Structure formats: C-alpha cells, structure tokens
Amino acid sequence: MTQRCNFDCFFCHREGEAPSSGEMTSKEIGEIAGVACKLGVKKVKLTGGEPLLREDITDIISRISRYAEEVSMTTNGSLLKENAATLREAGLRRVNVSLHSVDPETFAKITGRDALHQVEEGIEAALKSHLEPVKINMVVFKGVNDYEIPQMIDFAGSLGAILQLIEFQPVLRENQGAWHRFHCDLAETERWLEKEAFVIENRALQARRKYFLRKDGKTTCIEMVRPMHNTSFCKNCTRLRLTSDGRLKPCLMRNDNLAEAATILRSGGGLDDLERVFRRVVELREPYWREGM
C-alpha cells in the first residue's frame, strides 16, 4: 500500500521494493484486484510500510472485498486500536501484527519506537473486533530477541493468537550487513517444537509447518517461516505482489522481473491488457531459494 511507516525497524525490507515515492490510488488498486480475482486469486493481503498510514485504507479494503474471498493486512499494530472496528466493517477479515518482542527495551531497539503498549492495545482491539485469527509475526534475531521465543509463545497463547517465527532473510542489499550479524538459524527451535508439539501439520501454502503446543489448558499454534532452509517453501509459493507504485512483482527477493500494471490504466489501457500482464508475470515465476544455494 505504501512505503511510509511510523516505525524505524533496523531490518526493514520494504517487501523487497526499490525506493519509490509514488502510490496507487484506491480506484487503481480496486481495478487491479478485480482482474487478479477474475484470474483465480482468492486472498489479498495488504502490506507496507504501514498500511494504516493511508487515509483511504477503508476505501481500499471496501473495493478489494467486492472481489476477494478474504482481505487481510500485515501491520505494526500501533494504529489498530483506533481503526480495528472500522476496518472490520469495511471488509477486512484478519490481521498479522509484526511484534518482535514483548520486552519494552528490546522492542524499542528493534523498531526505533517506544510503542509496545500501543501495539498490545492494537492486538486486543483486533481480537475484540473479530479480526481473527490474529497472527503475530516475530522475526528472530541472534542475540537480540531469540531468547524471547518461549515468552512469545506464552504471549500468543494467552491471547489465542498464532505465532509465526520468521527467519531473517537478506532481502535488500542494504540489509546484508545486518543479516550477517543477526541471522538466526531456527533449526534448533524447530527440533524443540517437534518434541514439544502434540500435533504437527504441514500447511499447503509454501509447505510450512505448524506446531501445536498445549500449556495450562491452552493450545498455541506456532508456524515456521524458513524459506532459506526449506526450499519446498519457495517452490510451493503461489504469491504475487503488487508494489505500492503499481508494478507486479513475482518474487519478494527479486527486482529484475517486474511488470507495469497501474501505468496501463493511466495510459488508457483496459482490463484485458491488465489480464495479459498478469499471465505474463505468472510465467516468470521461479523459486529463489533452491537446493545447493
């Protein structure tokens, strides 16, 4: 939706986007979503930057929900408290909240903001507004927040939320130094989960594993997002991204195979022209993380 954000996370990868100041209009987003859903897309996720910084976000959700079976959002949660109910009324069905620590000091170190309380209130508002299931996205960093994994599992379990443990990837060139310093191999964590879980499932999308733990009568679901060490994850990815400035992007990790979408509408092209671009971009898809890399 935008590259603008009210946080300053040291690892931000901007969804793999190159810097851009341009943003699509809500009308353009709705028309492109309509073509995507006509071609078989059923679920649309809104990301950023921080999507809630867009003043027209409810209009965007309303337009997309005319076509998609599910509209969801990834957000840092800091603006959810004020907006959760309105978003639900507009057609938003669930949220992923990026929360990498429940320790105020560590949270501030990662995000550059003293806003943990606002995020926690945002999660509570999302649950109250039935934006469920709420997923908590935790990118794990060596020596920064890796020790917090058990605490984050308990936190998610206390809310009835799903915890996604996400491997830190070297998405952008400027992230390479941070990746070498903070990348945390989650293999040991996954082995622990295999021992502790009473149920293990494989999610069809991206072949990711889901572990179900039980504690104090409550069940917590933990999903592992490890594309670098699970090449099936990449091979089974069916996602297609639309950048904030209106280009179709087949892969998070690449910027050499994008195709213009919004400019087709701006130059007088029709929906049939957009459909052809979608089909061409899908043919360009290929796994980024492969065996032997």
C-alpha positions in Angstrom: 0.0 0.0 0.0 2.8 2.4 0.9 6.5 2.6 1.8 5.7 5.1 4.5 6.0 3.9 8.1 5.8 5.3 11.6 8.4 2.8 12.8 12.1 2.6 12.0 12.9 -1.1 12.2 16.6 -1.7 11.6 15.9 -4.7 9.4 13.1 -3.4 7.2 13.0 -4.9 3.8 10.0 -2.8 2.4 8.6 -6.0 1.0 11.6 -6.2 -1.4 10.6 -2.9 -3.1 13.1 -0.5 -4.5 12.6 3.1 -3.1 9.6 4.9 -4.6 7.5 7.9 -3.6 4.6 7.0 -5.8 1.4 5.3 -4.6 -1.5 3.9 -6.5 -5.0 5.4 -6.0 -7.7 3.3 -4.3 -9.5 3.1 -7.7 -6.4 1.7 -9.4 -5.9 -0.8 -6.6 -9.5 -1.9 -6.8 -9.4 -2.4 -10.6 -6.2 -4.4 -10.4 -7.6 -6.5 -7.6 -10.6 -7.2 -9.7 -8.5 -8.6 -12.5 -6.5 -10.7 -10.1 -9.6 -12.3 -8.6 -11.1 -12.9 -12.0 -7.9 -14.9 -12.8 -8.3 -17.0 -9.7 -6.8 -15.0 -6.8 -8.9 -15.6 -3.7 -7.0 -13.9 -0.9 -5.5 -10.5 -0.8 -3.1 -9.2 1.9 -2.3 -5.5 2.3 1.2 -4.7 3.5 3.6 -1.7 3.7 5.4 0.2 5.1 2.4 0.7 7.4 -0.9 0.3 5.5 -2.8 2.3 8.2 -1.0 5.4 7.3 -3.1 5.6 4.1 -6.1 7.9 4.8 -8.1 5.9 2.2 -7.4 2.5 3.6 -11.0 1.7 4.4 -12.0 2.6 0.8 -9.2 0.4 -0.5 -10.5 -2.5 1.6 -14.0 -1.9 0.6 -13.1 -2.0 -3.1 -11.0 -5.2 -2.8 -13.5 -7.0 -0.7 -16.0 -6.8 -3.6 -13.9 -9.4 -5.4 -11.7 -11.3 -2.9 -12.9 -14.1 -0.6 -10.6 -12.8 2.1 -8.8 -9.4 2.7 -6.2 -9.4 5.4 -3.4 -7.0 6.5 0.1 -7.0 7.9 0.5 -4.1 10.2 2.8 -2.9 13.1 -0.4 -2.6 15.2 0.3 0.8 16.5 -2.8 2.3 14.9 -5.1 -0.7 15.2 -6.8 0.4 18.5 -8.4 3.4 16.8 -9.2 1.6 13.5 -9.9 -2.1 14.1 -13.7 -1.8 14.2 -13.9 0.4 11.1 -11.6 -1.9 9.2 -13.8 -4.9 10.0 -16.9 -3.1 8.8 -15.1 -2.2 5.5 -14.4 -5.9 4.8 -11.1 -6.7 6.5 -11.2 -10.2 7.9 -7.9 -10.7 9.8 -4.6 -9.2 10.6 -0.9 -10.1 11.0 0.7 -7.9 13.6 4.5 -7.5 13.4 5.7 -7.9 17.0 9.2 -9.0 17.6 9.5 -8.6 21.3 7.3 -8.1 24.4 10.2 -6.5 26.3 9.9 -2.7 26.1 13.7 -2.2 25.8 14.2 -4.8 23.1 11.1 -3.6 21.2 12.5 -0.1 21.1 15.9 -1.4 19.9 14.3 -3.2 17.0 11.6 -0.7 16.0 13.2 2.6 17.0 10.0 3.5 18.9 8.7 3.3 22.4 5.3 1.9 21.3 4.9 -1.6 22.7 1.9 -0.6 24.8 0.1 0.8 21.7 0.8 -2.4 19.7 -0.5 -4.6 22.6 -3.7 -2.5 22.7 -4.0 -2.8 18.9 -3.9 -6.6 19.2 -6.6 -6.5 21.9 -8.7 -4.3 19.6 -8.3 -6.6 16.7 -9.4 -9.5 18.7 -12.4 -7.6 20.1 -13.4 -6.6 16.5 -13.1 -10.3 15.4 -10.2 -9.7 13.0 -9.3 -13.4 13.6 -7.2 -15.4 13.6 -4.7 -12.8 14.7 -1.2 -13.8 13.7 1.8 -12.3 15.5 4.9 -12.1 13.2 8.1 -12.4 15.1 11.3 -12.1 13.0 14.0 -13.7 15.1 17.4 -12.1 15.5 20.5 -13.7 17.0 21.5 -12.0 20.3 18.6 -9.6 20.2 15.3 -11.4 20.7 16.0 -15.1 20.1 15.9 -15.8 23.9 12.3 -14.5 23.9 10.8 -17.3 21.8 9.3 -19.2 24.8 7.9 -15.9 26.2 6.4 -15.0 22.8 4.7 -18.5 22.6 3.2 -17.9 26.0 2.1 -14.4 25.0 0.4 -15.6 21.8 -1.2 -18.5 23.7 -2.7 -16.2 26.3 -4.5 -14.2 23.6 -5.5 -17.1 21.4 -3.2 -15.8 18.6 -1.0 -17.7 16.2 2.8 -17.1 16.5 4.8 -17.0 13.3 8.5 -17.4 13.8 10.2 -15.9 10.8 13.8 -16.4 9.6 15.6 -13.1 8.9 16.4 -13.0 5.2 18.9 -10.9 3.3 16.2 -9.3 1.1 17.7 -5.9 0.2 21.4 -5.1 -0.5 21.4 -2.6 2.4 20.3 -5.4 4.7 23.3 -7.6 4.0 25.4 -6.3 6.9 22.6 -6.7 9.4 21.9 -10.2 8.1 25.4 -11.4 8.6 25.3 -10.1 12.2 21.8 -11.1 13.3 20.7 -14.1 11.2 19.5 -16.8 13.5 19.2 -20.4 12.3 15.9 -21.7 13.7 16.8 -25.4 13.2 17.3 -25.9 17.0 14.0 -24.2 17.7 12.2 -26.4 15.2 13.7 -29.5 16.7 12.4 -28.4 20.1 9.0 -27.7 18.7 8.9 -31.2 17.2 9.5 -32.7 20.6 7.0 -30.5 22.5 4.1 -30.4 20.0 1.2 -32.7 20.4 0.1 -32.1 16.8 2.2 -31.2 13.8 0.6 -30.1 10.5 2.0 -29.2 7.1 0.4 -26.1 5.5 -0.2 -26.5 1.8 0.8 -22.9 1.1 4.6 -22.8 0.9 4.9 -26.1 2.7 5.3 -24.5 6.1 5.0 -26.5 9.3 2.5 -25.7 12.1 3.2 -26.9 15.6 0.5 -27.1 18.3 1.6 -26.8 21.9 -0.5 -27.2 25.0 0.1 -25.4 28.3 -2.1 -24.7 31.2 -5.1 -26.0 29.3 -4.5 -23.6 26.3 -3.4 -24.5 22.9 -0.9 -22.4 20.9 -0.2 -22.7 17.2 3.3 -21.8 16.0 4.1 -21.5 12.3 7.7 -21.7 11.0 8.7 -19.4 8.1 12.1 -20.6 6.9 12.4 -20.2 3.2 16.3 -20.3 3.2 16.3 -23.7 4.9 13.1 -25.2 3.4 13.4 -25.0 -0.4 9.9 -26.5 -0.6 8.7 -23.3 1.0 9.9 -21.3 -2.0 8.9 -24.0 -4.6 5.3 -24.0 -3.3 4.9 -20.3 -3.1 2.0 -19.0 -5.2 2.1 -15.4 -4.1 2.2 -12.5 -6.5 3.0 -9.0 -5.2 1.7 -5.6 -6.4 4.2 -2.9 -5.4 3.0 0.4 -3.8 3.7 2.2 -7.1 1.8 -0.3 -9.2 4.1 -3.0 -10.6 3.5 -6.7 -10.4 6.4 -8.5 -8.6 6.6 -12.3 -8.8 9.2 -12.7 -6.0 10.0 -10.9 -2.8 13.7 -11.4 -3.4 14.0 -10.1 -6.9 13.5 -6.8 -8.7 14.6 -7.7 -12.2 11.4 -9.2 -13.4 8.6 -6.7 -12.6 5.9 -5.6 -14.9 3.9 -2.4 -15.1 0.3 -2.6 -14.1 -1.0 0.8 -12.9 0.6 2.6 -15.8 -1.6 0.5 -18.2 -4.7 2.0 -16.6 -3.2 5.5 -16.5 -2.4 5.4 -20.3 -5.9 4.3 -21.2 -5.4 0.6 -21.3 -8.2 -1.8 -20.5 -8.7 -4.7 -18.1 -7.9 -7.1 -20.9 -4.5 -5.5 -21.2 -4.0 -6.0 -17.4 -5.1 -9.6 -17.6 -2.4 -10.2 -20.2 0.3 -8.7 -18.0 -0.8 -10.9 -15.1 -0.5 -14.0 -17.2 3.0 -13.0 -18.5 4.2 -12.3 -14.9 3.0 -15.6 -13.6 5.1 -17.3 -16.3 8.2 -15.5 -15.0 7.8 -17.1 -11.5 10.6 -19.4 -10.4 11.9 -20.5 -6.9 14.6 -18.1 -5.5 15.9 -20.4 -2.7 16.9 -23.7 -4.3 18.9 -26.8 -3.2 22.6 -26.2 -3.2 22.5 -22.4 -2.7 
